[in-house]
Amino acid sequence: MAASRIDIFKQMLVSDSGNSSILFGLAKEYEKAGQNAEMIETLEHYLAVADDEGNAFGMLARAYQQAGQDDKAKETFQRGIDAAMKHGHPSMAEEYRLALAEF
């Protein structure tokens, strides 16, 4: 049986645990698989080692929302706004502002 994409990313992390590209790829695979708790854990690790431009903050904030952790979601959307603006992504920042307004 062929290994799943999640298994492949996890195996890659064994030899390179701080690789932000691998962490982000694994988080995307967890998102596709609907594995919210694993996605949250992976994105938290990713954001601890990467200078994200905003996208991962939005993913994480939405995952927190789905998990009923609204305070963490709000805080993470705000961090995403800050990151998006820092990296020149005003439309992403506006998307997150609109998401915050829905709380």
C-alpha positions in Angstrom: 0.0 0.0 0.0 1.3 3.4 -0.9 2.1 5.9 1.9 -0.3 8.8 2.4 0.8 12.3 1.8 0.5 12.9 5.5 2.8 9.9 6.2 5.3 11.2 3.6 5.4 14.7 5.2 5.7 13.2 8.7 8.6 11.0 7.5 10.4 14.1 6.0 10.0 15.9 9.4 11.9 13.1 11.1 15.1 14.2 9.4 14.3 17.9 9.2 11.9 18.8 12.1 12.3 22.6 11.7 11.7 22.8 8.0 8.9 25.3 7.6 8.0 24.2 4.1 7.5 20.7 5.2 5.5 21.8 8.2 3.2 24.0 6.0 2.7 21.2 3.6 1.8 18.8 6.4 -0.7 21.4 7.7 -2.3 21.7 4.3 -2.7 17.9 4.1 -4.3 17.8 7.6 -6.6 20.6 6.4 -7.6 18.5 3.3 -8.2 15.4 5.5 -10.3 17.4 8.0 -7.9 16.6 10.9 -8.4 19.9 12.7 -6.5 19.2 15.9 -3.4 18.0 14.0 -3.6 21.0 11.7 -3.6 23.4 14.7 -0.7 21.7 16.3 1.3 21.7 13.1 0.5 25.3 12.3 1.5 26.4 15.8 4.8 24.7 15.3 5.2 26.2 11.8 4.5 29.8 13.1 7.1 29.3 15.8 9.8 28.8 13.2 8.6 30.7 10.1 8.1 34.3 9.1 4.7 33.7 7.6 3.2 36.3 5.3 -0.3 35.8 6.6 -1.8 32.7 5.0 -1.0 30.3 7.9 -2.5 32.7 10.4 -5.8 32.6 8.5 -5.7 28.8 8.3 -5.0 28.6 12.0 -7.6 31.2 13.0 -10.3 29.3 11.0 -9.2 26.0 12.6 -9.5 27.6 16.1 -13.0 28.8 15.1 -14.0 25.3 14.1 -12.7 24.0 17.4 -14.8 26.6 19.3 -11.7 28.6 20.5 -13.0 32.0 19.5 -10.5 34.0 21.6 -7.6 32.2 20.0 -9.2 32.7 16.6 -9.6 36.5 17.1 -6.0 36.8 18.3 -4.7 34.8 15.4 -6.7 36.8 12.8 -5.1 39.9 14.3 -1.6 38.4 14.0 -2.5 37.6 10.4 -3.5 41.1 9.7 -0.2 42.4 11.1 1.8 39.8 9.1 -0.1 40.5 5.9 0.5 44.2 6.2 4.1 43.8 7.0 4.6 41.7 3.9 2.5 43.9 1.6 -0.7 41.9 1.3 -3.5 44.4 2.1 -6.3 42.4 0.5 -5.4 39.4 2.8 -5.4 41.8 5.8 -8.8 43.1 4.8 -10.2 39.6 4.5 -9.0 38.9 8.1 -10.5 42.2 9.3 -13.9 41.2 7.8 -13.6 37.8 9.6 -12.9 39.6 12.9 -15.9 41.8 12.4 -18.1 38.6 12.3 -17.4 37.8 15.9 
